[in-house]
Amino acid sequence: MDRQRLDKWLWHARVVKARTSAAALVESGHVRINGVREKSPGHAVKLGDVVTVALDNSVRVLKVAGFAERRGDATSARVLYDDLQAGRE
């Protein structure tokens, strides 16, 4: 697998609790891919894409590092992305 739907990836990476929440987040314009606002939950993300998410009065900047077939626990979700803001706060 070299790409995945944006809403599905956000859910698998545990950025949100439900896939419908991920879709709503994207449709409301709170997600950018490589600096470009994305409004389609079905947009495909690929390895190396930088996903910026405005969520709960904070911004997360994540680089796509992998994909999953199923949603796992927090430890398995952590390997799906590199947090580009780690250590900056």
Gaussian input, Z-matrix of N, CA and C with variables (Angstrom, degrees):
# hf/3-21g

backbone

0 1
 N
 C     1     B1
 C     2     B2     1     A1
 N     3     B3     2     A2     1     D1
 C     4     B4     3     A3     2     D2
 C     5     B5     4     A4     3     D3
 N     6     B6     5     A5     4     D4
 C     7     B7     6     A6     5     D5
 C     8     B8     7     A7     6     D6
 N     9     B9     8     A8     7     D7
 C    10    B10     9     A9     8     D8
 C    11    B11    10    A10     9     D9
 N    12    B12    11    A11    10    D10
 C    13    B13    12    A12    11    D11
 C    14    B14    13    A13    12    D12
 N    15    B15    14    A14    13    D13
 C    16    B16    15    A15    14    D14
 C    17    B17    16    A16    15    D15
 N    18    B18    17    A17    16    D16
 C    19    B19    18    A18    17    D17
 C    20    B20    19    A19    18    D18
 N    21    B21    20    A20    19    D19
 C    22    B22    21    A21    20    D20
 C    23    B23    22    A22    21    D21
 N    24    B24    23    A23    22    D22
 C    25    B25    24    A24    23    D23
 C    26    B26    25    A25    24    D24
 N    27    B27    26    A26    25    D25
 C    28    B28    27    A27    26    D26
 C    29    B29    28    A28    27    D27
 N    30    B30    29    A29    28    D28
 C    31    B31    30    A30    29    D29
 C    32    B32    31    A31    30    D30
 N    33    B33    32    A32    31    D31
 C    34    B34    33    A33    32    D32
 C    35    B35    34    A34    33    D33
 N    36    B36    35    A35    34    D34
 C    37    B37    36    A36    35    D35
 C    38    B38    37    A37    36    D36
 N    39    B39    38    A38    37    D37
 C    40    B40    39    A39    38    D38
 C    41    B41    40    A40    39    D39
 N    42    B42    41    A41    40    D40
 C    43    B43    42    A42    41    D41
 C    44    B44    43    A43    42    D42
 N    45    B45    44    A44    43    D43
 C    46    B46    45    A45    44    D44
 C    47    B47    46    A46    45    D45
 N    48    B48    47    A47    46    D46
 C    49    B49    48    A48    47    D47
 C    50    B50    49    A49    48    D48
 N    51    B51    50    A50    49    D49
 C    52    B52    51    A51    50    D50
 C    53    B53    52    A52    51    D51
 N    54    B54    53    A53    52    D52
 C    55    B55    54    A54    53    D53
 C    56    B56    55    A55    54    D54
 N    57    B57    56    A56    55    D55
 C    58    B58    57    A57    56    D56
 C    59    B59    58    A58    57    D57
 N    60    B60    59    A59    58    D58
 C    61    B61    60    A60    59    D59
 C    62    B62    61    A61    60    D60
 N    63    B63    62    A62    61    D61
 C    64    B64    63    A63    62    D62
 C    65    B65    64    A64    63    D63
 N    66    B66    65    A65    64    D64
 C    67    B67    66    A66    65    D65
 C    68    B68    67    A67    66    D66
 N    69    B69    68    A68    67    D67
 C    70    B70    69    A69    68    D68
 C    71    B71    70    A70    69    D69
 N    72    B72    71    A71    70    D70
 C    73    B73    72    A72    71    D71
 C    74    B74    73    A73    72    D72
 N    75    B75    74    A74    73    D73
 C    76    B76    75    A75    74    D74
 C    77    B77    76    A76    75    D75
 N    78    B78    77    A77    76    D76
 C    79    B79    78    A78    77    D77
 C    80    B80    79    A79    78    D78
 N    81    B81    80    A80    79    D79
 C    82    B82    81    A81    80    D80
 C    83    B83    82    A82    81    D81
 N    84    B84    83    A83    82    D82
 C    85    B85    84    A84    83    D83
 C    86    B86    85    A85    84    D84
 N    87    B87    86    A86    85    D85
 C    88    B88    87    A87    86    D86
 C    89    B89    88    A88    87    D87
 N    90    B90    89    A89    88    D88
 C    91    B91    90    A90    89    D89
 C    92    B92    91    A91    90    D90
 N    93    B93    92    A92    91    D91
 C    94    B94    93    A93    92    D92
 C    95    B95    94    A94    93    D93
 N    96    B96    95    A95    94    D94
 C    97    B97    96    A96    95    D95
 C    98    B98    97    A97    96    D96
 N    99    B99    98    A98    97    D97
 C   100   B100    99    A99    98    D98
 C   101   B101   100   A100    99    D99
 N   102   B102   101   A101   100   D100
 C   103   B103   102   A102   101   D101
 C   104   B104   103   A103   102   D102
 N   105   B105   104   A104   103   D103
 C   106   B106   105   A105   104   D104
 C   107   B107   106   A106   105   D105
 N   108   B108   107   A107   106   D106
 C   109   B109   108   A108   107   D107
 C   110   B110   109   A109   108   D108
 N   111   B111   110   A110   109   D109
 C   112   B112   111   A111   110   D110
 C   113   B113   112   A112   111   D111
 N   114   B114   113   A113   112   D112
 C   115   B115   114   A114   113   D113
 C   116   B116   115   A115   114   D114
 N   117   B117   116   A116   115   D115
 C   118   B118   117   A117   116   D116
 C   119   B119   118   A118   117   D117
 N   120   B120   119   A119   118   D118
 C   121   B121   120   A120   119   D119
 C   122   B122   121   A121   120   D120
 N   123   B123   122   A122   121   D121
 C   124   B124   123   A123   122   D122
 C   125   B125   124   A124   123   D123
 N   126   B126   125   A125   124   D124
 C   127   B127   126   A126   125   D125
 C   128   B128   127   A127   126   D126
 N   129   B129   128   A128   127   D127
 C   130   B130   129   A129   128   D128
 C   131   B131   130   A130   129   D129
 N   132   B132   131   A131   130   D130
 C   133   B133   132   A132   131   D131
 C   134   B134   133   A133   132   D132
 N   135   B135   134   A134   133   D133
 C   136   B136   135   A135   134   D134
 C   137   B137   136   A136   135   D135
 N   138   B138   137   A137   136   D136
 C   139   B139   138   A138   137   D137
 C   140   B140   139   A139   138   D138
 N   141   B141   140   A140   139   D139
 C   142   B142   141   A141   140   D140
 C   143   B143   142   A142   141   D141
 N   144   B144   143   A143   142   D142
 C   145   B145   144   A144   143   D143
 C   146   B146   145   A145   144   D144
 N   147   B147   146   A146   145   D145
 C   148   B148   147   A147   146   D146
 C   149   B149   148   A148   147   D147
 N   150   B150   149   A149   148   D148
 C   151   B151   150   A150   149   D149
 C   152   B152   151   A151   150   D150
 N   153   B153   152   A152   151   D151
 C   154   B154   153   A153   152   D152
 C   155   B155   154   A154   153   D153
 N   156   B156   155   A155   154   D154
 C   157   B157   156   A156   155   D155
 C   158   B158   157   A157   156   D156
 N   159   B159   158   A158   157   D157
 C   160   B160   159   A159   158   D158
 C   161   B161   160   A160   159   D159
 N   162   B162   161   A161   160   D160
 C   163   B163   162   A162   161   D161
 C   164   B164   163   A163   162   D162
 N   165   B165   164   A164   163   D163
 C   166   B166   165   A165   164   D164
 C   167   B167   166   A166   165   D165
 N   168   B168   167   A167   166   D166
 C   169   B169   168   A168   167   D167
 C   170   B170   169   A169   168   D168
 N   171   B171   170   A170   169   D169
 C   172   B172   171   A171   170   D170
 C   173   B173   172   A172   171   D171
 N   174   B174   173   A173   172   D172
 C   175   B175   174   A174   173   D173
 C   176   B176   175   A175   174   D174
 N   177   B177   176   A176   175   D175
 C   178   B178   177   A177   176   D176
 C   179   B179   178   A178   177   D177
 N   180   B180   179   A179   178   D178
 C   181   B181   180   A180   179   D179
 C   182   B182   181   A181   180   D180
 N   183   B183   182   A182   181   D181
 C   184   B184   183   A183   182   D182
 C   185   B185   184   A184   183   D183
 N   186   B186   185   A185   184   D184
 C   187   B187   186   A186   185   D185
 C   188   B188   187   A187   186   D186
 N   189   B189   188   A188   187   D187
 C   190   B190   189   A189   188   D188
 C   191   B191   190   A190   189   D189
 N   192   B192   191   A191   190   D190
 C   193   B193   192   A192   191   D191
 C   194   B194   193   A193   192   D192
 N   195   B195   194   A194   193   D193
 C   196   B196   195   A195   194   D194
 C   197   B197   196   A196   195   D195
 N   198   B198   197   A197   196   D196
 C   199   B199   198   A198   197   D197
 C   200   B200   199   A199   198   D198
 N   201   B201   200   A200   199   D199
 C   202   B202   201   A201   200   D200
 C   203   B203   202   A202   201   D201
 N   204   B204   203   A203   202   D202
 C   205   B205   204   A204   203   D203
 C   206   B206   205   A205   204   D204
 N   207   B207   206   A206   205   D205
 C   208   B208   207   A207   206   D206
 C   209   B209   208   A208   207   D207
 N   210   B210   209   A209   208   D208
 C   211   B211   210   A210   209   D209
 C   212   B212   211   A211   210   D210
 N   213   B213   212   A212   211   D211
 C   214   B214   213   A213   212   D212
 C   215   B215   214   A214   213   D213
 N   216   B216   215   A215   214   D214
 C   217   B217   216   A216   215   D215
 C   218   B218   217   A217   216   D216
 N   219   B219   218   A218   217   D217
 C   220   B220   219   A219   218   D218
 C   221   B221   220   A220   219   D219
 N   222   B222   221   A221   220   D220
 C   223   B223   222   A222   221   D221
 C   224   B224   223   A223   222   D222
 N   225   B225   224   A224   223   D223
 C   226   B226   225   A225   224   D224
 C   227   B227   226   A226   225   D225
 N   228   B228   227   A227   226   D226
 C   229   B229   228   A228   227   D227
 C   230   B230   229   A229   228   D228
 N   231   B231   230   A230   229   D229
 C   232   B232   231   A231   230   D230
 C   233   B233   232   A232   231   D231
 N   234   B234   233   A233   232   D232
 C   235   B235   234   A234   233   D233
 C   236   B236   235   A235   234   D234
 N   237   B237   236   A236   235   D235
 C   238   B238   237   A237   236   D236
 C   239   B239   238   A238   237   D237
 N   240   B240   239   A239   238   D238
 C   241   B241   240   A240   239   D239
 C   242   B242   241   A241   240   D240
 N   243   B243   242   A242   241   D241
 C   244   B244   243   A243   242   D242
 C   245   B245   244   A244   243   D243
 N   246   B246   245   A245   244   D244
 C   247   B247   246   A246   245   D245
 C   248   B248   247   A247   246   D246
 N   249   B249   248   A248   247   D247
 C   250   B250   249   A249   248   D248
 C   251   B251   250   A250   249   D249
 N   252   B252   251   A251   250   D250
 C   253   B253   252   A252   251   D251
 C   254   B254   253   A253   252   D252
 N   255   B255   254   A254   253   D253
 C   256   B256   255   A255   254   D254
 C   257   B257   256   A256   255   D255
 N   258   B258   257   A257   256   D256
 C   259   B259   258   A258   257   D257
 C   260   B260   259   A259   258   D258
 N   261   B261   260   A260   259   D259
 C   262   B262   261   A261   260   D260
 C   263   B263   262   A262   261   D261
 N   264   B264   263   A263   262   D262
 C   265   B265   264   A264   263   D263
 C   266   B266   265   A265   264   D264

   B1=1.4508
   B2=1.5297
   B3=1.3229
   B4=1.4648
   B5=1.5206
   B6=1.3393
   B7=1.4658
   B8=1.5143
   B9=1.3491
   B10=1.4608
   B11=1.5232
   B12=1.3371
   B13=1.4629
   B14=1.5273
   B15=1.3169
   B16=1.4629
   B17=1.5249
   B18=1.3415
   B19=1.4678
   B20=1.5267
   B21=1.3154
   B22=1.4642
   B23=1.5325
   B24=1.3320
   B25=1.4606
   B26=1.5337
   B27=1.3299
   B28=1.4655
   B29=1.5259
   B30=1.3241
   B31=1.4618
   B32=1.5212
   B33=1.3276
   B34=1.4695
   B35=1.5233
   B36=1.3228
   B37=1.4704
   B38=1.5264
   B39=1.3326
   B40=1.4648
   B41=1.5301
   B42=1.3290
   B43=1.4634
   B44=1.5223
   B45=1.3335
   B46=1.4675
   B47=1.5228
   B48=1.3347
   B49=1.4678
   B50=1.5189
   B51=1.3338
   B52=1.4636
   B53=1.5268
   B54=1.3109
   B55=1.4627
   B56=1.5209
   B57=1.3345
   B58=1.4675
   B59=1.5245
   B60=1.3282
   B61=1.4708
   B62=1.5220
   B63=1.3213
   B64=1.4645
   B65=1.5266
   B66=1.3304
   B67=1.4618
   B68=1.5265
   B69=1.3279
   B70=1.4752
   B71=1.5268
   B72=1.3164
   B73=1.4626
   B74=1.5315
   B75=1.3269
   B76=1.4683
   B77=1.5291
   B78=1.3361
   B79=1.4661
   B80=1.5238
   B81=1.3397
   B82=1.4632
   B83=1.5253
   B84=1.3357
   B85=1.4628
   B86=1.5120
   B87=1.3224
   B88=1.4653
   B89=1.5183
   B90=1.3338
   B91=1.4631
   B92=1.5242
   B93=1.3301
   B94=1.4652
   B95=1.5217
   B96=1.3274
   B97=1.4559
   B98=1.5113
   B99=1.3250
   B100=1.4666
   B101=1.5310
   B102=1.3336
   B103=1.4567
   B104=1.5206
   B105=1.3322
   B106=1.4576
   B107=1.5313
   B108=1.3328
   B109=1.4660
   B110=1.5226
   B111=1.3164
   B112=1.4687
   B113=1.5213
   B114=1.3301
   B115=1.4623
   B116=1.5189
   B117=1.3258
   B118=1.4604
   B119=1.5230
   B120=1.3482
   B121=1.4674
   B122=1.5286
   B123=1.3310
   B124=1.4538
   B125=1.5155
   B126=1.3258
   B127=1.4647
   B128=1.5298
   B129=1.3082
   B130=1.4692
   B131=1.5230
   B132=1.3401
   B133=1.4607
   B134=1.5202
   B135=1.3354
   B136=1.4618
   B137=1.5279
   B138=1.3046
   B139=1.4559
   B140=1.5254
   B141=1.3231
   B142=1.4556
   B143=1.5148
   B144=1.3376
   B145=1.4708
   B146=1.5216
   B147=1.3282
   B148=1.4600
   B149=1.5310
   B150=1.3300
   B151=1.4555
   B152=1.5213
   B153=1.3307
   B154=1.4618
   B155=1.5220
   B156=1.3396
   B157=1.4602
   B158=1.5207
   B159=1.3403
   B160=1.4626
   B161=1.5276
   B162=1.3373
   B163=1.4500
   B164=1.5156
   B165=1.3346
   B166=1.4726
   B167=1.5245
   B168=1.3106
   B169=1.4695
   B170=1.5207
   B171=1.3272
   B172=1.4564
   B173=1.5258
   B174=1.3193
   B175=1.4565
   B176=1.5235
   B177=1.3103
   B178=1.4687
   B179=1.5177
   B180=1.3299
   B181=1.4527
   B182=1.5224
   B183=1.3367
   B184=1.4572
   B185=1.5228
   B186=1.3309
   B187=1.4621
   B188=1.5196
   B189=1.3182
   B190=1.4625
   B191=1.5315
   B192=1.3535
   B193=1.4589
   B194=1.5236
   B195=1.3348
   B196=1.4576
   B197=1.5112
   B198=1.3250
   B199=1.4620
   B200=1.5185
   B201=1.3216
   B202=1.4563
   B203=1.5300
   B204=1.3270
   B205=1.4619
   B206=1.5199
   B207=1.3422
   B208=1.4608
   B209=1.5169
   B210=1.3214
   B211=1.4622
   B212=1.5215
   B213=1.3205
   B214=1.4536
   B215=1.5192
   B216=1.3332
   B217=1.4580
   B218=1.5237
   B219=1.3253
   B220=1.4665
   B221=1.5327
   B222=1.3228
   B223=1.4673
   B224=1.5208
   B225=1.3265
   B226=1.4626
   B227=1.5314
   B228=1.3259
   B229=1.4673
   B230=1.5196
   B231=1.3156
   B232=1.4693
   B233=1.5290
   B234=1.3343
   B235=1.4684
   B236=1.5251
   B237=1.3330
   B238=1.4596
   B239=1.5214
   B240=1.3318
   B241=1.4668
   B242=1.5222
   B243=1.3209
   B244=1.4646
   B245=1.5175
   B246=1.3265
   B247=1.4599
   B248=1.5208
   B249=1.3284
   B250=1.4597
   B251=1.5164
   B252=1.3423
   B253=1.4615
   B254=1.5249
   B255=1.2960
   B256=1.4769
   B257=1.5254
   B258=1.3176
   B259=1.4574
   B260=1.5058
   B261=1.3212
   B262=1.4755
   B263=1.5119
   B264=1.3330
   B265=1.4667
   B266=1.4997
   A1=108.46
   A2=116.60
   A3=119.62
   A4=112.76
   A5=117.02
   A6=120.97
   A7=109.69
   A8=114.95
   A9=120.25
   A10=108.97
   A11=116.09
   A12=120.76
   A13=109.66
   A14=116.18
   A15=121.93
   A16=112.02
   A17=117.75
   A18=119.46
   A19=111.69
   A20=116.15
   A21=120.27
   A22=110.55
   A23=116.99
   A24=120.16
   A25=110.88
   A26=117.58
   A27=120.61
   A28=110.97
   A29=116.50
   A30=121.41
   A31=111.02
   A32=117.35
   A33=121.11
   A34=111.57
   A35=117.38
   A36=121.47
   A37=111.62
   A38=116.54
   A39=123.67
   A40=113.09
   A41=116.67
   A42=121.15
   A43=108.57
   A44=115.81
   A45=122.97
   A46=109.11
   A47=116.08
   A48=120.53
   A49=114.24
   A50=117.53
   A51=120.56
   A52=109.92
   A53=115.59
   A54=119.66
   A55=111.20
   A56=116.92
   A57=119.12
   A58=110.51
   A59=117.05
   A60=120.69
   A61=110.34
   A62=116.61
   A63=120.83
   A64=109.96
   A65=116.61
   A66=120.72
   A67=110.83
   A68=116.61
   A69=120.84
   A70=110.74
   A71=117.04
   A72=122.17
   A73=110.42
   A74=115.92
   A75=120.95
   A76=110.25
   A77=116.93
   A78=120.76
   A79=112.71
   A80=116.91
   A81=119.69
   A82=112.59
   A83=117.00
   A84=120.46
   A85=115.40
   A86=118.36
   A87=121.32
   A88=113.85
   A89=117.46
   A90=120.97
   A91=109.70
   A92=115.17
   A93=120.87
   A94=108.62
   A95=115.44
   A96=121.18
   A97=107.19
   A98=116.04
   A99=122.13
   A100=111.26
   A101=115.94
   A102=121.92
   A103=115.27
   A104=117.79
   A105=121.26
   A106=108.63
   A107=116.04
   A108=120.88
   A109=110.24
   A110=115.24
   A111=121.13
   A112=109.25
   A113=116.93
   A114=120.67
   A115=112.45
   A116=117.72
   A117=121.52
   A118=110.34
   A119=117.70
   A120=120.41
   A121=112.65
   A122=117.48
   A123=121.43
   A124=114.28
   A125=117.60
   A126=121.27
   A127=109.04
   A128=116.89
   A129=120.76
   A130=111.03
   A131=115.59
   A132=120.43
   A133=107.09
   A134=115.77
   A135=120.20
   A136=109.36
   A137=116.10
   A138=120.83
   A139=110.24
   A140=116.37
   A141=121.22
   A142=114.63
   A143=117.94
   A144=120.19
   A145=109.91
   A146=116.22
   A147=121.58
   A148=107.49
   A149=115.56
   A150=122.28
   A151=108.54
   A152=116.94
   A153=122.54
   A154=107.68
   A155=115.76
   A156=121.11
   A157=109.68
   A158=116.97
   A159=122.13
   A160=106.35
   A161=116.29
   A162=120.75
   A163=110.35
   A164=117.09
   A165=122.11
   A166=113.63
   A167=116.81
   A168=122.87
   A169=113.68
   A170=117.49
   A171=121.13
   A172=108.08
   A173=114.99
   A174=120.65
   A175=108.00
   A176=115.96
   A177=120.95
   A178=107.96
   A179=116.01
   A180=122.01
   A181=107.05
   A182=115.73
   A183=121.64
   A184=110.55
   A185=116.12
   A186=121.07
   A187=107.94
   A188=116.98
   A189=121.97
   A190=108.88
   A191=115.56
   A192=120.95
   A193=112.40
   A194=116.83
   A195=118.96
   A196=111.59
   A197=113.99
   A198=121.40
   A199=109.10
   A200=115.85
   A201=121.13
   A202=109.26
   A203=115.22
   A204=120.70
   A205=110.19
   A206=115.76
   A207=121.79
   A208=109.45
   A209=115.56
   A210=120.62
   A211=108.46
   A212=116.28
   A213=120.81
   A214=111.81
   A215=115.39
   A216=120.36
   A217=110.33
   A218=115.96
   A219=120.94
   A220=112.10
   A221=116.95
   A222=120.33
   A223=111.36
   A224=117.37
   A225=119.74
   A226=111.26
   A227=117.71
   A228=121.02
   A229=110.96
   A230=117.13
   A231=122.24
   A232=112.99
   A233=117.63
   A234=120.13
   A235=112.43
   A236=117.88
   A237=120.91
   A238=113.09
   A239=117.10
   A240=119.74
   A241=111.69
   A242=114.83
   A243=123.11
   A244=106.32
   A245=117.05
   A246=121.49
   A247=108.11
   A248=117.51
   A249=121.57
   A250=112.63
   A251=117.52
   A252=120.66
   A253=111.67
   A254=118.43
   A255=121.36
   A256=109.84
   A257=115.91
   A258=120.85
   A259=115.53
   A260=118.18
   A261=120.65
   A262=113.02
   A263=116.63
   A264=119.40
   A265=112.34
   D1=122.86
   D2=-178.84
   D3=-113.82
   D4=-2.27
   D5=175.16
   D6=-155.75
   D7=161.67
   D8=-177.82
   D9=-153.19
   D10=152.69
   D11=176.46
   D12=-57.36
   D13=141.31
   D14=-178.70
   D15=-58.74
   D16=-48.00
   D17=-178.22
   D18=-63.12
   D19=-37.93
   D20=179.75
   D21=-67.88
   D22=-41.52
   D23=179.64
   D24=-64.71
   D25=-43.45
   D26=178.46
   D27=-59.62
   D28=-38.20
   D29=179.35
   D30=-70.87
   D31=-46.29
   D32=178.68
   D33=-62.81
   D34=-34.98
   D35=179.80
   D36=-80.17
   D37=0.56
   D38=177.86
   D39=61.43
   D40=33.59
   D41=172.90
   D42=-73.54
   D43=-33.85
   D44=177.32
   D45=-129.40
   D46=164.35
   D47=-176.63
   D48=-84.98
   D49=-23.83
   D50=-177.68
   D51=-138.71
   D52=150.03
   D53=-179.51
   D54=-65.17
   D55=-33.89
   D56=177.14
   D57=-65.43
   D58=-33.98
   D59=176.03
   D60=-65.91
   D61=-37.98
   D62=177.98
   D63=-63.87
   D64=-44.29
   D65=179.61
   D66=-62.48
   D67=-42.71
   D68=179.58
   D69=-64.71
   D70=-39.31
   D71=179.34
   D72=-61.73
   D73=-43.89
   D74=179.70
   D75=-67.32
   D76=-47.22
   D77=-177.74
   D78=-62.76
   D79=-28.84
   D80=-180.00
   D81=-83.80
   D82=1.14
   D83=173.60
   D84=85.68
   D85=21.01
   D86=-178.29
   D87=-95.45
   D88=9.13
   D89=-177.89
   D90=-126.99
   D91=134.99
   D92=175.58
   D93=-123.15
   D94=144.95
   D95=174.62
   D96=-118.67
   D97=119.36
   D98=-177.42
   D99=52.21
   D100=38.48
   D101=175.67
   D102=85.49
   D103=-1.98
   D104=-178.05
   D105=-109.27
   D106=125.95
   D107=-179.96
   D108=-61.57
   D109=132.36
   D110=-179.82
   D111=-116.56
   D112=131.45
   D113=-179.03
   D114=-116.68
   D115=5.16
   D116=179.57
   D117=-109.87
   D118=114.00
   D119=179.74
   D120=-61.32
   D121=-22.19
   D122=-179.02
   D123=-86.62
   D124=0.56
   D125=179.34
   D126=-59.94
   D127=135.96
   D128=-178.43
   D129=-84.57
   D130=130.29
   D131=172.02
   D132=-101.31
   D133=149.86
   D134=179.93
   D135=-128.02
   D136=167.48
   D137=-179.73
   D138=-55.55
   D139=135.10
   D140=178.57
   D141=92.98
   D142=-13.97
   D143=177.13
   D144=-64.25
   D145=143.87
   D146=176.09
   D147=-102.81
   D148=117.90
   D149=-177.97
   D150=-106.05
   D151=121.52
   D152=178.38
   D153=-108.14
   D154=125.29
   D155=-175.87
   D156=-123.86
   D157=123.61
   D158=174.27
   D159=-93.64
   D160=113.91
   D161=-173.03
   D162=-147.13
   D163=127.39
   D164=175.77
   D165=52.18
   D166=53.93
   D167=177.67
   D168=60.06
   D169=25.80
   D170=175.65
   D171=-144.03
   D172=166.76
   D173=178.65
   D174=-124.64
   D175=130.65
   D176=176.53
   D177=-112.34
   D178=133.92
   D179=177.77
   D180=-116.86
   D181=113.28
   D182=-173.18
   D183=-125.27
   D184=136.08
   D185=175.87
   D186=-100.76
   D187=126.27
   D188=-177.91
   D189=-65.90
   D190=120.99
   D191=-178.37
   D192=-116.31
   D193=-8.78
   D194=-179.72
   D195=-178.40
   D196=177.17
   D197=-179.58
   D198=-133.19
   D199=159.91
   D200=178.42
   D201=-131.43
   D202=149.85
   D203=175.74
   D204=-79.16
   D205=-35.01
   D206=-177.83
   D207=-132.08
   D208=158.40
   D209=177.57
   D210=-79.63
   D211=124.78
   D212=-179.03
   D213=-109.78
   D214=-163.78
   D215=178.41
   D216=-76.47
   D217=178.58
   D218=-175.56
   D219=-61.42
   D220=-35.85
   D221=-179.56
   D222=-65.61
   D223=-43.52
   D224=179.42
   D225=-72.23
   D226=-28.93
   D227=177.56
   D228=-69.43
   D229=-32.16
   D230=-176.15
   D231=-63.10
   D232=-26.12
   D233=-179.32
   D234=-81.30
   D235=-4.57
   D236=-179.40
   D237=-82.17
   D238=-11.63
   D239=-177.80
   D240=-149.72
   D241=159.85
   D242=169.98
   D243=-109.47
   D244=125.03
   D245=179.26
   D246=-80.03
   D247=111.49
   D248=-176.31
   D249=-79.97
   D250=-3.70
   D251=178.83
   D252=-106.76
   D253=-0.46
   D254=-177.78
   D255=-58.73
   D256=128.34
   D257=178.60
   D258=84.20
   D259=0.78
   D260=-179.31
   D261=-93.27
   D262=-10.36
   D263=-174.07
   D264=-94.80

